[in-house]
Amino acid sequence: MSLSLLRRRKLLLSVFSNPRAPPPQFCREPTSLSFLFHTQENPCRQNPQSLNPSRVWQSVASFSTQSSKFPEYEMPSVTWGVIQGKKEKLVNRVIICDYLKSLGIIPDELESLELPSTVQVMKERVEFLQRLGLTVDDFNEYPLMLGCSVRKNIIPVLGYLEKIGISRSKLGEFVKSYPQVLHMSVVVELMPVVKFLRGLDVEKQDIGFVLQKYPELLGFKLEGTMSTSVAFLVSIGVSPRDIGPMVTQYPYFLGMRVGTVIKPFVDYMVSLGLPKKIVARMLEKRAYILGYNLEETVKPNVDCLISFGVRKEALASVIAQYPQILGVPLKAKLSSQQYFFGLKLKVDPEGFAQVIEKMPQIVSLSQQVILKPAQFLLERSIPPHDVAKMVVKCPQVLASRVALMKNSFYFFKSEMGRPIKDLIDFPEYFTYGLESRIKPRYQLAKSKGIRCSLDSLLNCSDQRFEERLQDGCLESETVGPSFDMGGKLQLPGRYEIVSESDEEDESDNETVLYRRTVSL
């Protein structure tokens, strides 16, 4: 047996026979997870020749004692990356809560959340959100945002929001309005919503604008309310290509339930005499009218119109011309305007109701704007009762610019040489362009030696006017089409009410009526 082997056996026997003897100087390389433990630096990193064997043994014995004393040590947390025991977690939680309280933040709602391993991590999180513009009040309103990791939650979400068009300066306001977004997954939750909006033909540059107006869209299920709302609107005649502009204008309808909000509104409009196709055209241009509360705003406003003398059969035309009338504080506006018309324009309540039927926008028109054209007519020696008659017959005169009215009136007196009575009978004269229609038609009629009424001269299309000139006679146009209760279109003269069998004609007439007589 070799001498070296004998020496090794003697060394091992001495160690096991005397437990107090210092252990041999065995040393291993530190493991890759050694930095996770709150222990002294690994003594093996020192020079093995300079190690004190007794100190090495005490270190190993100390670690084995700690391991048996605290069996609750567990694997490192995926979120925080630090191994902590129950007692250590409780201590850190108390320290973090004290820190939050020192800032004025109430941490009660954070009890069920796993907090960071150190107060430094929480401090970093609070300061990051404060740099976005959030305040202590915002934290107290939604404390759960403090449970989001800066690197794993907040930064990826904010980066994606900035990528889709929300400027960095407005990210803070976005988080304030919808702090739940910080908990969302970019791939699983945010990207599918953006893809859905793009599928509705929302322009790429408008995505950020839409989400800023209605950030709650990010929390909706794609196969739920949003898809149902779009499908119903398309079913009543809304063009699919107009859904995108509607979303951009008023994205809130995507969150409305069809059965309790959208369908009852559409059904009520149809009951007033509006065909579904006209309702669809209204919604394409004014999607926000879906936001008017049916029971609290829309129905009371319709009843208010009737109480002020508007005929039931005229309600459909009034709403089609000015859908916003369903949502304004109508009773107060109508009361004020009716008093003004009676006092300044000498228009009685019955005449005022006719004005509303012909131009419902008058309820929102400034009284100063209304008074200027009326004052202009009074200054041209037109009696007040005739001015009232002109206003009732053509309330659009009250929305005309006085400067243009002066030019038209000067041409009427100097060139046409007509009596004032012609203006009283046809106040619509002031609604036509002087250079584009009045002058050219007057000169053509004069060159042909034809003298006719202002109505015959101006109230027809260019093609019809040319045909009349060739025939050598100008006649007045018949009254245009109008709504009839039940949604049918009644045409004056020899035409009858459109029947159910004439579906194609009905569709054409509705479109023509909408384009010619309804100004959205």
DAWOJO-V631073 format. One line per field, one symbol per residue. phi: phi as a letter, one per 30 degrees, with the letter a starting at -180 (. if undefined). psi: psi as a letter, one per 20 degrees, with the letter a starting at -180 (. if undefined). burial: # if it has 9 or more other ideal C-beta (glycine too) atoms within 8 Angstrom, else .. A space follows every 10 residues. Layout:
phi = ???
psi = ???
burial = ???
This chain:
phi = .ddddddddd dddddddbdd ddddddbbdd ddcdddcdbd eedddddedc dceddddddd dddddddddb ddebdddddc ibdbdddddd dddddddddd dddjcccedc ddcddddbdd dddddddddd ddjdcddddd dbddddccdd dccddddddd ddddkcdddc dddddddbdd ddddddddcd dddddddddd iddedceddd dddbddedcd dddceddddd dddddcjdde dcdeeddddb ddddcddddc bddedddddd ddjddedddd ddddcbdddd dddddcbddd ddddeddcjd dddcdddddd dbedddcddd dddddddddd dddccicded ddddddddbd dddcdddddd dddddddddc ideedddddd dddbddedcd dddddddddd ddddcdhcdd eddddbdded ccddddbdde ddddddddic cbdddddcda dddddddddd dibccddddd dbdbejjdcc cdiddcddcd dcdddddddd dddddccccc
psi = pqhhhgghgh ghhhghhnhi qqrrmqprqq rijhihqmrr qohiirphhj qohhhgghgg hgghgghhhm iipaqqphgh jppqrgghgg ghgggghhgg hhijpojgij hiqorrhrhh ghgggghghh hijqrhhhgh hmhihijppg hhfgggghgg hhhjjoqhij hghghghmii hhiqpgghgg ghgghghhhj kpqgiigggg hhhmhihiiq phjcgghggg ggghhijpph iigghggggm ihihjppghi fgghgghhgh hijpqhhhgg hghhhmhiii ippghhgggh hghgghhjip qhiigghghh hmhiiiiqng gggggghggg hhghikprhg hhhhgghhni ihhjpphhgh hghghghhik kpqhhhgggg ghhniihijq phghhggghg hgggghkqqh hhhhhmiihi iqpghhgggg hghghhhikp prrhghhhmr rgghggghhh ijqpqqqrqr qrqqpiirpp prciqrpprh hmgghggghg gggghhioo.
burial = .....#.... #..##..... ..#....... ...#...... ..##...... #.#.###.## ..#...#... .....##..# .####...#. .##.###.## #...#.#..# ....###.#. ######.### .#.#...### ..####.#.# ..##.###.# ##.###...# ######.##. ##.#.#..## ####.###.# ##...##### ##.##.##.# .#..###### .###.####. .#######.# ########.. ######.### .###.##### ####.##.## .#.#..#### ##.###.### ..######## ########.# ..##.###.# ##.####.#. #######.## ###.#.#.## ####.###.. .#...##### ##.####### .#.######. ###....... .###.##### .#.#..###. ##.##....# ..######.. ...##..##. ...#..#... ####..#.## ##.....#.. .....##.## ####..##..
